[in-house]
Amino acid sequence: MKRNKGFKLVSVGMIGCMLLSMMFSTIIETAAQAEEGGFYPLLITEISPNIKGAEDYEYVELYNNTNQPLYLNDYEFLYRYTDGSDEDKKLTVEPAVIAPGETKVLWYNKSGKTIVDFENHYGVSDLQDHVISLGGEEFSGFSNGGNRGVVLLARQGNEMLRAAYAGDEAAEDLS
């Protein structure tokens, strides 16, 4: 009788492991299918590389395309020379959370301007909670004349998404 209980216990354990294995492979397949289907949790919705006047208000806008908060420290950001003229430059983004369906502006604040300066430049208000710092050790701002882009890498280092612009299409104050 004891032998039979032990056999049942091992059988139940094996079935449990098989079910967990099937569940995790389904989650992985679902994530892969979502990526193949073009669903991305974080979107680059705008790049403003060429600002009228001083280059103090360049930015990238991100959108949380999910119903869950997204933590920017789960991603890596690169500045890409899409014309191949240089290697990718790592961008630094201050830690922040983007709420579901919300946007954040990653501002390259070259001259140490204030958020009020940024708001005045664009004629908007109440951006304090929506603008975060963008920088990088080797990043000196967006090129106005070259073909460039911003790349998002997932936590595992895989390229998840990229957005680019051609230098001849980056007219002043257009994004």
N, C-alpha and C positions, 0 to 999 in steps of 0.2 A: 504494500500500500504506500509506504514512504517513497518507494522508487517511482511510483506512478505520479505522485504530487511533484516530485522533482522534475520529472519529464514534462509535466504540464507547465511548470514555472519556466523552464527553459524554452518551451514552445511559445508561450505568451511573450517572453522577452524577445525572441527572434522575430515574431510577428510585429511587435512594437517597433523594433529597429527597422524592419522593412517598410513599415508605414511612414516612419520619420524620413527615411531615405527617399521614398517616393514623394513626400511632401516637399522636401528641400529641393529635389530636382525639378519639381513643378514650379516652385518659386523662381529658380534660376532660369528655367525655360520662359516663364512669363516675363521676367525682366529682359531677357534677350529678345523676345518677340516685341516687347514694347519699344526697345531701341530700334529694331528692324522696322517697326511700323512708324517710326518718326516721332515717338513721344519722348520728350526730354523734360526732366523736372525743372531745370533752370534754363532760362532762355536769355540770350543777348538780344535785346530789342532795339538798341540804339547805340551808335558810336558817334560822338561829336569830336572829330579830330582837328578841325580848323576853325578857330575862333576869331572873330573880328577884333582887331587890336592885339593886345598882349595875349600870350598863350596861357592865360590863367584859369580858363574855365572849360578845359577839355574833360570829357567824361564818357563813361560807358554805363548804359542802363541795363539792369537785370530784372527779370520777371520770374516769380515763383509760379510755375505752371501746375502746382499740385494742391491738394487739400491738407497738406502737412507743412509745418515750419521747416525751412531749409537753413542749415548752418553753413555759412560761407567757408569756414575752416575745414569743411569736408571736401573742398575743391581746391585745385591749383589753377592759377591764371598765368597765361603766357602772352607776351606781345610777339606776334609773328611777322617776319619779313616775307610776305607771300611772293615777292619777286625773287627770293633766294639770295638777296644781297648781303644777308647777315644771319647769324644764328638766332633762335628764339631767345627772348629775354624773360626771365621770371618776374612776374608782377607780384607785389605785396598788397594784400587787401586786409584792412583791419577786421578782426572777428566781429561778425554780426549775424543776426537771424533775419531771414525774410519770411514774413507771415504768408500764409496761403493767399494766392491771388494778388499779392502786393509787389511793388517794385522798389529797388534801391538804386541809387545813382552812385557809381564809383568815380569820384572826382580826383583828377590829377591837379593838385593845388600847388602849382609851381612856385608861387611867390608868397605863400602863407596868407592868402586872403581869408576873410571870415565867411561864415555861412550867409550872413546878411549881404555881403558883396556878391556872392553867388546868386542869391535870390534876386537882388537888384539887377544883375546882369541879364537874367532871363525873365524878369518881370513876374516873378511868382513869390509866394510866401509860404511859411510853415513847412519848410523842408528839413528842419533840424533832425528829425528822426528818419529821414529818407536818404540822406547823403552821408557817405562814408569815404574814407581816405583810400586812394589808389597811389601806389608808388612802385619802387623797385630800385635796387642798387645800380643796375645798368640801364634803367629806363629814364629817358630824359624828355618824355612827352611823345605825343603822336606826330608822325610825319605828315606834313601837308602836301608833299610831292611824291611820295613813294607808295607802293602797294603794300598795305599792312593789314593786320587783323588781330583779333583777340581770340584766344583758344581757352576752352575750359577742359580741364582734366578731372576725371572722377578720382575718388580716393585711391583707387588701385593704380593710378597713373595712366589710365587709358584715355585717349582723346575722346571726349564726349560730344563736343560742339565747338564750332568756330564761326566767327562772323568777320568779314573782311571788307575793305574799301579800296578803291583805286585812287591813287593820289590826284589824278586829273578830274575826279568826280567829287573831291572834298572841297567844295567851295566854302567860303567864309560863312559861318553860322548855319550851315546845313548839316544834317546828320543822316 
